[in-house]
Amino acid sequence: MAENRVVEGRMVTPKRLAAIIEGDDVMDAEPIADADRDCPECGSNVLEVGYMPSVAEFVTGQKCQECEWHDTDRE
Ligand SMILES: [Zn+2]
């Protein structure tokens, strides 16, 4: 079951949140969690989602709930 969260005022599924972070559709995404940090841009809550942009890659992405800030654990 997808656990939806509100991001920038909109309800998003884990796959939708991952797509916002990635800038493209992803194959699969894990449930959304709260990241252990605040947004460096606006200080709001940051969400975290693990996702697979392709079969060979797993990325952990973070996205602010209130502004456009996002980041991934990619090198
Ligand atoms: Zn922010």
N, CA, C, O and the ligand as a Tripos MOL2 file, in Angstrom:
@<TRIPOS>MOLECULE
protein
  301   299    76     0     0
PROTEIN
NO_CHARGES

@<TRIPOS>ATOM
      1 N           0.8440   -1.1960    0.0000 N.3       1 MET1
      2 CA          0.0000    0.0000    0.0000 C.3       1 MET1
      3 C           0.8790    1.2460    0.0000 C.2       1 MET1
      4 O           1.8020    1.3650    0.8060 O.2       1 MET1
      5 N           0.5970    2.1330   -0.8720 N.am      2 ALA2
      6 CA          1.3780    3.3660   -0.9580 C.3       2 ALA2
      7 C           0.9910    4.3070    0.1790 C.2       2 ALA2
      8 O          -0.1870    4.5050    0.4770 O.2       2 ALA2
      9 N           2.0030    4.8700    0.7940 N.am      3 GLU3
     10 CA          1.7600    5.8370    1.8570 C.3       3 GLU3
     11 C           2.0040    7.2310    1.3010 C.2       3 GLU3
     12 O           3.1490    7.6410    1.1100 O.2       3 GLU3
     13 N           0.9380    7.9450    1.0470 N.am      4 ASN4
     14 CA          1.0630    9.2570    0.4220 C.3       4 ASN4
     15 C           1.4160   10.3260    1.4350 C.2       4 ASN4
     16 O           1.0250   10.2500    2.6000 O.2       4 ASN4
     17 N           2.1570   11.3220    0.9810 N.am      5 ARG5
     18 CA          2.5270   12.4570    1.8320 C.3       5 ARG5
     19 C           2.2870   13.7460    1.0580 C.2       5 ARG5
     20 O           2.2040   13.7480   -0.1700 O.2       5 ARG5
     21 N           2.1760   14.8480    1.8080 N.am      6 VAL6
     22 CA          1.9730   16.1450    1.1750 C.3       6 VAL6
     23 C           3.3300   16.7950    0.9050 C.2       6 VAL6
     24 O           4.1400   16.9710    1.8150 O.2       6 VAL6
     25 N           3.5630   17.1450   -0.3470 N.am      7 VAL7
     26 CA          4.7920   17.8160   -0.7550 C.3       7 VAL7
     27 C           4.4200   19.0460   -1.5740 C.2       7 VAL7
     28 O           3.7130   18.9440   -2.5770 O.2       7 VAL7
     29 N           4.9010   20.2050   -1.1420 N.am      8 GLU8
     30 CA          4.5620   21.4700   -1.7960 C.3       8 GLU8
     31 C           3.0480   21.5700   -2.0130 C.2       8 GLU8
     32 O           2.5860   22.0000   -3.0700 O.2       8 GLU8
     33 N           2.2890   21.1650   -0.9940 N.am      9 GLY9
     34 CA          0.8470   21.3200   -1.0280 C.3       9 GLY9
     35 C           0.0820   20.2680   -1.8050 C.2       9 GLY9
     36 O          -1.1370   20.3640   -1.9520 O.2       9 GLY9
     37 N           0.7990   19.2460   -2.3130 N.am     10 ARG10
     38 CA          0.1150   18.2060   -3.0880 C.3      10 ARG10
     39 C           0.3820   16.8330   -2.4890 C.2      10 ARG10
     40 O           1.4860   16.5590   -2.0180 O.2      10 ARG10
     41 N          -0.6280   15.9710   -2.5080 N.am     11 MET11
     42 CA         -0.4380   14.5910   -2.0940 C.3      11 MET11
     43 C           0.3690   13.8530   -3.1580 C.2      11 MET11
     44 O           0.0300   13.8880   -4.3400 O.2      11 MET11
     45 N           1.4260   13.1940   -2.7350 N.am     12 VAL12
     46 CA          2.2270   12.4270   -3.6870 C.3      12 VAL12
     47 C           2.4250   11.0020   -3.1810 C.2      12 VAL12
     48 O           2.5100   10.7600   -1.9770 O.2      12 VAL12
     49 N           2.4970   10.0730   -4.1130 N.am     13 THR13
     50 CA          2.8470    8.6880   -3.8090 C.3      13 THR13
     51 C           4.3760    8.5850   -3.7590 C.2      13 THR13
     52 O           5.0700    9.4930   -4.2150 O.2      13 THR13
     53 N           4.9060    7.4790   -3.2070 N.am     14 PRO14
     54 CA          6.3640    7.3070   -3.2240 C.3      14 PRO14
     55 C           6.9460    7.4060   -4.6360 C.2      14 PRO14
     56 O           7.9920    8.0270   -4.8230 O.2      14 PRO14
     57 N           6.2930    6.8110   -5.6230 N.am     15 LYS15
     58 CA          6.8230    6.8670   -6.9900 C.3      15 LYS15
     59 C           6.7750    8.2790   -7.5540 C.2      15 LYS15
     60 O           7.6680    8.6780   -8.3020 O.2      15 LYS15
     61 N           5.7490    9.0330   -7.2070 N.am     16 ARG16
     62 CA          5.6410   10.4180   -7.6880 C.3      16 ARG16
     63 C           6.7240   11.2800   -7.0330 C.2      16 ARG16
     64 O           7.3530   12.1030   -7.6960 O.2      16 ARG16
     65 N           6.9350   11.0850   -5.7290 N.am     17 LEU17
     66 CA          7.9800   11.8370   -5.0360 C.3      17 LEU17
     67 C           9.3420   11.5220   -5.6460 C.2      17 LEU17
     68 O          10.1480   12.4220   -5.8800 O.2      17 LEU17
     69 N           9.5930   10.2380   -5.9030 N.am     18 ALA18
     70 CA         10.8620    9.8420   -6.5220 C.3      18 ALA18
     71 C          11.0120   10.4830   -7.9000 C.2      18 ALA18
     72 O          12.1080   10.9030   -8.2710 O.2      18 ALA18
     73 N           9.9310   10.5610   -8.6500 N.am     19 ALA19
     74 CA          9.9810   11.1540   -9.9880 C.3      19 ALA19
     75 C          10.2890   12.6500   -9.9150 C.2      19 ALA19
     76 O          10.9910   13.1810  -10.7760 O.2      19 ALA19
     77 N           9.7680   13.3320   -8.8930 N.am     20 ILE20
     78 CA         10.0620   14.7620   -8.7120 C.3      20 ILE20
     79 C          11.5530   14.9370   -8.4400 C.2      20 ILE20
     80 O          12.1890   15.8270   -9.0050 O.2      20 ILE20
     81 N          12.1150   14.0830   -7.5700 N.am     21 ILE21
     82 CA         13.5370   14.1750   -7.2260 C.3      21 ILE21
     83 C          14.3960   13.8220   -8.4380 C.2      21 ILE21
     84 O          15.3820   14.4990   -8.7320 O.2      21 ILE21
     85 N          14.0130   12.7620   -9.1320 N.am     22 GLU22
     86 CA         14.8110   12.2430  -10.2430 C.3      22 GLU22
     87 C          14.6570   13.0960  -11.5030 C.2      22 GLU22
     88 O          15.5720   13.1620  -12.3230 O.2      22 GLU22
     89 N          13.5150   13.7410  -11.6570 N.am     23 GLY23
     90 CA         13.2470   14.4870  -12.8750 C.3      23 GLY23
     91 C          12.7770   13.5930  -14.0020 C.2      23 GLY23
     92 O          12.7290   14.0120  -15.1590 O.2      23 GLY23
     93 N          12.4280   12.3520  -13.6620 N.am     24 ASP24
     94 CA         11.9700   11.3850  -14.6560 C.3      24 ASP24
     95 C          11.2270   10.2780  -13.9010 C.2      24 ASP24
     96 O          11.3940   10.1290  -12.6910 O.2      24 ASP24
     97 N          10.4150    9.5090  -14.6120 N.am     25 ASP25
     98 CA          9.7080    8.4050  -13.9650 C.3      25 ASP25
     99 C          10.6920    7.3560  -13.4570 C.2      25 ASP25
    100 O          11.7400    7.1320  -14.0630 O.2      25 ASP25
    101 N          10.3480    6.7170  -12.3420 N.am     26 VAL26
    102 CA         11.2060    5.6670  -11.7920 C.3      26 VAL26
    103 C          10.4780    4.3310  -11.8560 C.2      26 VAL26
    104 O           9.2530    4.2830  -11.9740 O.2      26 VAL26
    105 N          11.2520    3.2410  -11.7760 N.am     27 MET27
    106 CA         10.6650    1.9030  -11.8740 C.3      27 MET27
    107 C           9.9000    1.5230  -10.6130 C.2      27 MET27
    108 O           8.8000    0.9740  -10.6790 O.2      27 MET27
    109 N          10.5050    1.8260   -9.4530 N.am     28 ASP28
    110 CA          9.9060    1.4160   -8.1900 C.3      28 ASP28
    111 C          10.3980    2.3390   -7.0770 C.2      28 ASP28
    112 O          11.4680    2.9400   -7.1780 O.2      28 ASP28
    113 N           9.6020    2.4400   -6.0200 N.am     29 ALA29
    114 CA          9.9980    3.2800   -4.8920 C.3      29 ALA29
    115 C           9.5300    2.6530   -3.5890 C.2      29 ALA29
    116 O           8.4830    2.0080   -3.5440 O.2      29 ALA29
    117 N          10.3070    2.8420   -2.5340 N.am     30 GLU30
    118 CA          9.9590    2.3690   -1.1970 C.3      30 GLU30
    119 C           9.0360    3.3860   -0.5260 C.2      30 GLU30
    120 O           8.8570    4.4920   -1.0350 O.2      30 GLU30
    121 N           8.4580    3.0180    0.6030 N.am     31 PRO31
    122 CA          7.6060    3.9810    1.3270 C.3      31 PRO31
    123 C           8.3730    5.2480    1.7050 C.2      31 PRO31
    124 O           9.5780    5.2120    1.9580 O.2      31 PRO31
    125 N           7.6580    6.3540    1.7380 N.am     32 ILE32
    126 CA          8.2580    7.6480    2.0930 C.3      32 ILE32
    127 C           8.5190    7.6870    3.5950 C.2      32 ILE32
    128 O           7.6800    7.2680    4.3930 O.2      32 ILE32
    129 N           9.6930    8.1950    3.9690 N.am     33 ALA33
    130 CA         10.0450    8.3520    5.3800 C.3      33 ALA33
    131 C          10.4350    9.7990    5.6480 C.2      33 ALA33
    132 O          10.6560   10.5770    4.7200 O.2      33 ALA33
    133 N          10.5170   10.1530    6.9390 N.am     34 ASP34
    134 CA         11.0280   11.4730    7.3000 C.3      34 ASP34
    135 C          12.5440   11.3990    7.3840 C.2      34 ASP34
    136 O          13.0820   10.5390    8.0820 O.2      34 ASP34
    137 N          13.2430   12.2890    6.6840 N.am     35 ALA35
    138 CA         14.7050   12.3380    6.7560 C.3      35 ALA35
    139 C          15.1210   12.9780    8.0710 C.2      35 ALA35
    140 O          14.3720   13.7550    8.6640 O.2      35 ALA35
    141 N          16.3120   12.6450    8.5130 N.am     36 ASP36
    142 CA         16.8030   13.1410    9.7960 C.3      36 ASP36
    143 C          17.5300   14.4740    9.6210 C.2      36 ASP36
    144 O          18.6640   14.6390   10.0710 O.2      36 ASP36
    145 N          16.8690   15.4090    8.9700 N.am     37 ARG37
    146 CA         17.4640   16.7240    8.7450 C.3      37 ARG37
    147 C          16.3680   17.7160    8.3730 C.2      37 ARG37
    148 O          15.2460   17.3280    8.0480 O.2      37 ARG37
    149 N          16.7090   18.9970    8.4260 N.am     38 ASP38
    150 CA         15.8100   20.0440    7.9540 C.3      38 ASP38
    151 C          16.3270   20.5690    6.6250 C.2      38 ASP38
    152 O          17.5080   20.4320    6.3080 O.2      38 ASP38
    153 N          15.4330   21.1700    5.8540 N.am     39 CYS39
    154 CA         15.8060   21.7130    4.5510 C.3      39 CYS39
    155 C          16.8620   22.8190    4.7070 C.2      39 CYS39
    156 O          16.6710   23.7370    5.5040 O.2      39 CYS39
    157 N          17.9760   22.7430    3.9550 N.am     40 PRO40
    158 CA         18.9990   23.7840    4.0410 C.3      40 PRO40
    159 C          18.5430   25.1160    3.4360 C.2      40 PRO40
    160 O          19.1540   26.1540    3.6910 O.2      40 PRO40
    161 N          17.4810   25.0890    2.6450 N.am     41 GLU41
    162 CA         16.9840   26.3060    1.9970 C.3      41 GLU41
    163 C          15.9650   27.0470    2.8550 C.2      41 GLU41
    164 O          16.0270   28.2690    2.9880 O.2      41 GLU41
    165 N          15.0160   26.2940    3.4420 N.am     42 CYS42
    166 CA         13.9190   26.9610    4.1490 C.3      42 CYS42
    167 C          13.6770   26.4370    5.5590 C.2      42 CYS42
    168 O          12.8460   26.9880    6.2810 O.2      42 CYS42
    169 N          14.3950   25.3670    5.9710 N.am     43 GLY43
    170 CA         14.2720   24.8710    7.3390 C.3      43 GLY43
    171 C          13.0700   23.9830    7.5830 C.2      43 GLY43
    172 O          12.8180   23.5990    8.7260 O.2      43 GLY43
    173 N          12.3120   23.6410    6.5340 N.am     44 SER44
    174 CA         11.1370   22.7940    6.7000 C.3      44 SER44
    175 C          11.5120   21.3170    6.7660 C.2      44 SER44
    176 O          12.6760   20.9500    6.6020 O.2      44 SER44
    177 N          10.5160   20.4830    7.0070 N.am     45 ASN45
    178 CA         10.7390   19.0420    7.0990 C.3      45 ASN45
    179 C          11.1870   18.4670    5.7550 C.2      45 ASN45
    180 O          10.7070   18.8780    4.6990 O.2      45 ASN45
    181 N          12.1140   17.5100    5.8150 N.am     46 VAL46
    182 CA         12.6150   16.8490    4.6040 C.3      46 VAL46
    183 C          12.1490   15.3970    4.5930 C.2      46 VAL46
    184 O          12.2720   14.6900    5.5930 O.2      46 VAL46
    185 N          11.6200   14.9650    3.4710 N.am     47 LEU47
    186 CA         11.2030   13.5700    3.2910 C.3      47 LEU47
    187 C          12.2900   12.8080    2.5510 C.2      47 LEU47
    188 O          13.0850   13.3770    1.8040 O.2      47 LEU47
    189 N          12.2940   11.4940    2.7870 N.am     48 GLU48
    190 CA         13.2970   10.6450    2.1530 C.3      48 GLU48
    191 C          12.5850    9.4690    1.4830 C.2      48 GLU48
    192 O          11.6210    8.9290    2.0260 O.2      48 GLU48
    193 N          13.0580    9.0810    0.3130 N.am     49 VAL49
    194 CA         12.4770    7.9410   -0.3880 C.3      49 VAL49
    195 C          13.5800    7.1950   -1.1430 C.2      49 VAL49
    196 O          14.3820    7.8000   -1.8540 O.2      49 VAL49
    197 N          13.6020    5.8730   -0.9740 N.am     50 GLY50
    198 CA         14.5190    5.0460   -1.7480 C.3      50 GLY50
    199 C          13.8160    4.6010   -3.0170 C.2      50 GLY50
    200 O          12.6530    4.2020   -2.9800 O.2      50 GLY50
    201 N          14.5190    4.6690   -4.1390 N.am     51 TYR51
    202 CA         13.8580    4.3120   -5.3960 C.3      51 TYR51
    203 C          14.8340    3.7380   -6.3980 C.2      51 TYR51
    204 O          16.0480    3.9000   -6.2800 O.2      51 TYR51
    205 N          14.2760    3.0640   -7.3850 N.am     52 MET52
    206 CA         15.0710    2.4640   -8.4570 C.3      52 MET52
    207 C          14.7680    3.1530   -9.7760 C.2      52 MET52
    208 O          13.7350    2.8900  -10.3910 O.2      52 MET52
    209 N          15.6740    4.0490  -10.2240 N.am     53 PRO53
    210 CA         15.4800    4.6840  -11.5320 C.3      53 PRO53
    211 C          15.6090    3.6770  -12.6700 C.2      53 PRO53
    212 O          15.0300    3.8600  -13.7400 O.2      53 PRO53
    213 N          16.3850    2.5950  -12.4260 N.am     54 SER54
    214 CA         16.5340    1.5070  -13.3930 C.3      54 SER54
    215 C          16.7820    0.2290  -12.6030 C.2      54 SER54
    216 O          16.9590    0.2810  -11.3860 O.2      54 SER54
    217 N          16.7980   -0.9200  -13.2800 N.am     55 VAL55
    218 CA         16.9760   -2.1880  -12.5670 C.3      55 VAL55
    219 C          18.3370   -2.2860  -11.8850 C.2      55 VAL55
    220 O          18.4900   -3.0200  -10.9090 O.2      55 VAL55
    221 N          19.3240   -1.5540  -12.3900 N.am     56 ALA56
    222 CA         20.6930   -1.6950  -11.8920 C.3      56 ALA56
    223 C          21.0670   -0.6610  -10.8400 C.2      56 ALA56
    224 O          22.2030   -0.6540  -10.3650 O.2      56 ALA56
    225 N          20.1360    0.2120  -10.4670 N.am     57 GLU57
    226 CA         20.5170    1.3210   -9.5980 C.3      57 GLU57
    227 C          19.4910    1.5260   -8.4840 C.2      57 GLU57
    228 O          18.2850    1.4580   -8.7220 O.2      57 GLU57
    229 N          19.9820    1.7780   -7.2570 N.am     58 PHE58
    230 CA         19.1230    2.1580   -6.1460 C.3      58 PHE58
    231 C          19.6230    3.4770   -5.5870 C.2      58 PHE58
    232 O          20.7950    3.6140   -5.2360 O.2      58 PHE58
    233 N          18.7280    4.4400   -5.5090 N.am     59 VAL59
    234 CA         19.0880    5.7870   -5.0720 C.3      59 VAL59
    235 C          18.2320    6.1630   -3.8750 C.2      59 VAL59
    236 O          17.0400    5.8580   -3.8390 O.2      59 VAL59
    237 N          18.8390    6.8290   -2.8900 N.am     60 THR60
    238 CA         18.0600    7.4280   -1.8190 C.3      60 THR60
    239 C          17.9730    8.9170   -2.0860 C.2      60 THR60
    240 O          18.9890    9.6080   -2.1560 O.2      60 THR60
    241 N          16.7590    9.4020   -2.2340 N.am     61 GLY61
    242 CA         16.5470   10.8140   -2.5290 C.3      61 GLY61
    243 C          15.8830   11.5220   -1.3710 C.2      61 GLY61
    244 O          15.1300   10.9140   -0.6090 O.2      61 GLY61
    245 N          16.1660   12.8270   -1.2360 N.am     62 GLN62
    246 CA         15.5250   13.6440   -0.2170 C.3      62 GLN62
    247 C          14.8540   14.8390   -0.8820 C.2      62 GLN62
    248 O          15.3420   15.3800   -1.8750 O.2      62 GLN62
    249 N          13.7170   15.2350   -0.3060 N.am     63 LYS63
    250 CA         12.9440   16.3400   -0.8880 C.3      63 LYS63
    251 C          12.2970   17.1300    0.2260 C.2      63 LYS63
    252 O          11.6690   16.5620    1.1190 O.2      63 LYS63
    253 N          12.4500   18.4450    0.1720 N.am     64 CYS64
    254 CA         11.7840   19.3220    1.1280 C.3      64 CYS64
    255 C          10.2640   19.2690    0.9030 C.2      64 CYS64
    256 O           9.7960   19.1830   -0.2330 O.2      64 CYS64
    257 N           9.4990   19.3240    2.0180 N.am     65 GLN65
    258 CA          8.0440   19.2990    1.8860 C.3      65 GLN65
    259 C           7.4750   20.6440    1.4460 C.2      65 GLN65
    260 O           6.3470   20.7060    0.9550 O.2      65 GLN65
    261 N           8.2400   21.7190    1.6150 N.am     66 GLU66
    262 CA          7.6750   23.0440    1.3830 C.3      66 GLU66
    263 C           8.2690   23.8000    0.1960 C.2      66 GLU66
    264 O           7.6000   24.6650   -0.3700 O.2      66 GLU66
    265 N           9.5110   23.4960   -0.1950 N.am     67 CYS67
    266 CA         10.1150   24.2210   -1.3100 C.3      67 CYS67
    267 C          10.6950   23.2340   -2.3120 C.2      67 CYS67
    268 O          10.5010   22.0260   -2.1760 O.2      67 CYS67
    269 N          11.4000   23.7340   -3.3110 N.am     68 GLU68
    270 CA         11.8650   22.8800   -4.4000 C.3      68 GLU68
    271 C          13.1560   22.1250   -4.0830 C.2      68 GLU68
    272 O          13.6140   21.3220   -4.8970 O.2      68 GLU68
    273 N          13.7500   22.3710   -2.9090 N.am     69 TRP69
    274 CA         15.0400   21.7350   -2.5990 C.3      69 TRP69
    275 C          14.9390   20.2110   -2.6280 C.2      69 TRP69
    276 O          14.0020   19.6390   -2.0710 O.2      69 TRP69
    277 N          15.9040   19.5540   -3.2760 N.am     70 HIS70
    278 CA         15.9960   18.0950   -3.2500 C.3      70 HIS70
    279 C          17.4350   17.6840   -3.4820 C.2      70 HIS70
    280 O          18.2460   18.4660   -3.9800 O.2      70 HIS70
    281 N          17.7490   16.4340   -3.1120 N.am     71 ASP71
    282 CA         19.1180   15.9390   -3.2250 C.3      71 ASP71
    283 C          19.0590   14.4170   -3.2890 C.2      71 ASP71
    284 O          18.0570   13.8120   -2.9070 O.2      71 ASP71
    285 N          20.1460   13.7950   -3.7760 N.am     72 THR72
    286 CA         20.2280   12.3410   -3.7730 C.3      72 THR72
    287 C          21.5820   11.9190   -3.2090 C.2      72 THR72
    288 O          22.4800   12.7430   -3.0310 O.2      72 THR72
    289 N          21.7140   10.6170   -2.9300 N.am     73 ASP73
    290 CA         22.9820   10.1110   -2.4040 C.3      73 ASP73
    291 C          23.9360    9.6950   -3.5290 C.2      73 ASP73
    292 O          24.9490    9.0440   -3.2740 O.2      73 ASP73
    293 N          23.6160   10.0670   -4.7660 N.am     74 ARG74
    294 CA         24.5250    9.7710   -5.8750 C.3      74 ARG74
    295 C          25.8730   10.4740   -5.6860 C.2      74 ARG74
    296 O          25.9380   11.6110   -5.2190 O.2      74 ARG74
    297 N          26.9420    9.7700   -6.0590 N.am     75 GLU75
    298 CA         28.2800   10.3890   -6.0150 C.3      75 GLU75
    299 C          28.3960   11.4370   -7.1140 C.2      75 GLU75
    300 O          29.4400   12.0750   -7.2510 O.2      75 GLU75
    301 ZN         12.7820   23.7700    1.7830 Zn       76 ZN76
@<TRIPOS>BOND
     1     1     2 1
     2     2     3 1
     3     3     4 2
     4     3     5 am
     5     5     6 1
     6     6     7 1
     7     7     8 2
     8     7     9 am
     9     9    10 1
    10    10    11 1
    11    11    12 2
    12    11    13 am
    13    13    14 1
    14    14    15 1
    15    15    16 2
    16    15    17 am
    17    17    18 1
    18    18    19 1
    19    19    20 2
    20    19    21 am
    21    21    22 1
    22    22    23 1
    23    23    24 2
    24    23    25 am
    25    25    26 1
    26    26    27 1
    27    27    28 2
    28    27    29 am
    29    29    30 1
    30    30    31 1
    31    31    32 2
    32    31    33 am
    33    33    34 1
    34    34    35 1
    35    35    36 2
    36    35    37 am
    37    37    38 1
    38    38    39 1
    39    39    40 2
    40    39    41 am
    41    41    42 1
    42    42    43 1
    43    43    44 2
    44    43    45 am
    45    45    46 1
    46    46    47 1
    47    47    48 2
    48    47    49 am
    49    49    50 1
    50    50    51 1
    51    51    52 2
    52    51    53 am
    53    53    54 1
    54    54    55 1
    55    55    56 2
    56    55    57 am
    57    57    58 1
    58    58    59 1
    59    59    60 2
    60    59    61 am
    61    61    62 1
    62    62    63 1
    63    63    64 2
    64    63    65 am
    65    65    66 1
    66    66    67 1
    67    67    68 2
    68    67    69 am
    69    69    70 1
    70    70    71 1
    71    71    72 2
    72    71    73 am
    73    73    74 1
    74    74    75 1
    75    75    76 2
    76    75    77 am
    77    77    78 1
    78    78    79 1
    79    79    80 2
    80    79    81 am
    81    81    82 1
    82    82    83 1
    83    83    84 2
    84    83    85 am
    85    85    86 1
    86    86    87 1
    87    87    88 2
    88    87    89 am
    89    89    90 1
    90    90    91 1
    91    91    92 2
    92    91    93 am
    93    93    94 1
    94    94    95 1
    95    95    96 2
    96    95    97 am
    97    97    98 1
    98    98    99 1
    99    99   100 2
   100    99   101 am
   101   101   102 1
   102   102   103 1
   103   103   104 2
   104   103   105 am
   105   105   106 1
   106   106   107 1
   107   107   108 2
   108   107   109 am
   109   109   110 1
   110   110   111 1
   111   111   112 2
   112   111   113 am
   113   113   114 1
   114   114   115 1
   115   115   116 2
   116   115   117 am
   117   117   118 1
   118   118   119 1
   119   119   120 2
   120   119   121 am
   121   121   122 1
   122   122   123 1
   123   123   124 2
   124   123   125 am
   125   125   126 1
   126   126   127 1
   127   127   128 2
   128   127   129 am
   129   129   130 1
   130   130   131 1
   131   131   132 2
   132   131   133 am
   133   133   134 1
   134   134   135 1
   135   135   136 2
   136   135   137 am
   137   137   138 1
   138   138   139 1
   139   139   140 2
   140   139   141 am
   141   141   142 1
   142   142   143 1
   143   143   144 2
   144   143   145 am
   145   145   146 1
   146   146   147 1
   147   147   148 2
   148   147   149 am
   149   149   150 1
   150   150   151 1
   151   151   152 2
   152   151   153 am
   153   153   154 1
   154   154   155 1
   155   155   156 2
   156   155   157 am
   157   157   158 1
   158   158   159 1
   159   159   160 2
   160   159   161 am
   161   161   162 1
   162   162   163 1
   163   163   164 2
   164   163   165 am
   165   165   166 1
   166   166   167 1
   167   167   168 2
   168   167   169 am
   169   169   170 1
   170   170   171 1
   171   171   172 2
   172   171   173 am
   173   173   174 1
   174   174   175 1
   175   175   176 2
   176   175   177 am
   177   177   178 1
   178   178   179 1
   179   179   180 2
   180   179   181 am
   181   181   182 1
   182   182   183 1
   183   183   184 2
   184   183   185 am
   185   185   186 1
   186   186   187 1
   187   187   188 2
   188   187   189 am
   189   189   190 1
   190   190   191 1
   191   191   192 2
   192   191   193 am
   193   193   194 1
   194   194   195 1
   195   195   196 2
   196   195   197 am
   197   197   198 1
   198   198   199 1
   199   199   200 2
   200   199   201 am
   201   201   202 1
   202   202   203 1
   203   203   204 2
   204   203   205 am
   205   205   206 1
   206   206   207 1
   207   207   208 2
   208   207   209 am
   209   209   210 1
   210   210   211 1
   211   211   212 2
   212   211   213 am
   213   213   214 1
   214   214   215 1
   215   215   216 2
   216   215   217 am
   217   217   218 1
   218   218   219 1
   219   219   220 2
   220   219   221 am
   221   221   222 1
   222   222   223 1
   223   223   224 2
   224   223   225 am
   225   225   226 1
   226   226   227 1
   227   227   228 2
   228   227   229 am
   229   229   230 1
   230   230   231 1
   231   231   232 2
   232   231   233 am
   233   233   234 1
   234   234   235 1
   235   235   236 2
   236   235   237 am
   237   237   238 1
   238   238   239 1
   239   239   240 2
   240   239   241 am
   241   241   242 1
   242   242   243 1
   243   243   244 2
   244   243   245 am
   245   245   246 1
   246   246   247 1
   247   247   248 2
   248   247   249 am
   249   249   250 1
   250   250   251 1
   251   251   252 2
   252   251   253 am
   253   253   254 1
   254   254   255 1
   255   255   256 2
   256   255   257 am
   257   257   258 1
   258   258   259 1
   259   259   260 2
   260   259   261 am
   261   261   262 1
   262   262   263 1
   263   263   264 2
   264   263   265 am
   265   265   266 1
   266   266   267 1
   267   267   268 2
   268   267   269 am
   269   269   270 1
   270   270   271 1
   271   271   272 2
   272   271   273 am
   273   273   274 1
   274   274   275 1
   275   275   276 2
   276   275   277 am
   277   277   278 1
   278   278   279 1
   279   279   280 2
   280   279   281 am
   281   281   282 1
   282   282   283 1
   283   283   284 2
   284   283   285 am
   285   285   286 1
   286   286   287 1
   287   287   288 2
   288   287   289 am
   289   289   290 1
   290   290   291 1
   291   291   292 2
   292   291   293 am
   293   293   294 1
   294   294   295 1
   295   295   296 2
   296   295   297 am
   297   297   298 1
   298   298   299 1
   299   299   300 2
@<TRIPOS>SUBSTRUCTURE
     1 MET1         2 RESIDUE 1 A MET
     2 ALA2         6 RESIDUE 1 A ALA
     3 GLU3        10 RESIDUE 1 A GLU
     4 ASN4        14 RESIDUE 1 A ASN
     5 ARG5        18 RESIDUE 1 A ARG
     6 VAL6        22 RESIDUE 1 A VAL
     7 VAL7        26 RESIDUE 1 A VAL
     8 GLU8        30 RESIDUE 1 A GLU
     9 GLY9        34 RESIDUE 1 A GLY
    10 ARG10       38 RESIDUE 1 A ARG
    11 MET11       42 RESIDUE 1 A MET
    12 VAL12       46 RESIDUE 1 A VAL
    13 THR13       50 RESIDUE 1 A THR
    14 PRO14       54 RESIDUE 1 A PRO
    15 LYS15       58 RESIDUE 1 A LYS
    16 ARG16       62 RESIDUE 1 A ARG
    17 LEU17       66 RESIDUE 1 A LEU
    18 ALA18       70 RESIDUE 1 A ALA
    19 ALA19       74 RESIDUE 1 A ALA
    20 ILE20       78 RESIDUE 1 A ILE
    21 ILE21       82 RESIDUE 1 A ILE
    22 GLU22       86 RESIDUE 1 A GLU
    23 GLY23       90 RESIDUE 1 A GLY
    24 ASP24       94 RESIDUE 1 A ASP
    25 ASP25       98 RESIDUE 1 A ASP
    26 VAL26      102 RESIDUE 1 A VAL
    27 MET27      106 RESIDUE 1 A MET
    28 ASP28      110 RESIDUE 1 A ASP
    29 ALA29      114 RESIDUE 1 A ALA
    30 GLU30      118 RESIDUE 1 A GLU
    31 PRO31      122 RESIDUE 1 A PRO
    32 ILE32      126 RESIDUE 1 A ILE
    33 ALA33      130 RESIDUE 1 A ALA
    34 ASP34      134 RESIDUE 1 A ASP
    35 ALA35      138 RESIDUE 1 A ALA
    36 ASP36      142 RESIDUE 1 A ASP
    37 ARG37      146 RESIDUE 1 A ARG
    38 ASP38      150 RESIDUE 1 A ASP
    39 CYS39      154 RESIDUE 1 A CYS
    40 PRO40      158 RESIDUE 1 A PRO
    41 GLU41      162 RESIDUE 1 A GLU
    42 CYS42      166 RESIDUE 1 A CYS
    43 GLY43      170 RESIDUE 1 A GLY
    44 SER44      174 RESIDUE 1 A SER
    45 ASN45      178 RESIDUE 1 A ASN
    46 VAL46      182 RESIDUE 1 A VAL
    47 LEU47      186 RESIDUE 1 A LEU
    48 GLU48      190 RESIDUE 1 A GLU
    49 VAL49      194 RESIDUE 1 A VAL
    50 GLY50      198 RESIDUE 1 A GLY
    51 TYR51      202 RESIDUE 1 A TYR
    52 MET52      206 RESIDUE 1 A MET
    53 PRO53      210 RESIDUE 1 A PRO
    54 SER54      214 RESIDUE 1 A SER
    55 VAL55      218 RESIDUE 1 A VAL
    56 ALA56      222 RESIDUE 1 A ALA
    57 GLU57      226 RESIDUE 1 A GLU
    58 PHE58      230 RESIDUE 1 A PHE
    59 VAL59      234 RESIDUE 1 A VAL
    60 THR60      238 RESIDUE 1 A THR
    61 GLY61      242 RESIDUE 1 A GLY
    62 GLN62      246 RESIDUE 1 A GLN
    63 LYS63      250 RESIDUE 1 A LYS
    64 CYS64      254 RESIDUE 1 A CYS
    65 GLN65      258 RESIDUE 1 A GLN
    66 GLU66      262 RESIDUE 1 A GLU
    67 CYS67      266 RESIDUE 1 A CYS
    68 GLU68      270 RESIDUE 1 A GLU
    69 TRP69      274 RESIDUE 1 A TRP
    70 HIS70      278 RESIDUE 1 A HIS
    71 ASP71      282 RESIDUE 1 A ASP
    72 THR72      286 RESIDUE 1 A THR
    73 ASP73      290 RESIDUE 1 A ASP
    74 ARG74      294 RESIDUE 1 A ARG
    75 GLU75      298 RESIDUE 1 A GLU
    76 ZN76       301 GROUP 0 **** ****
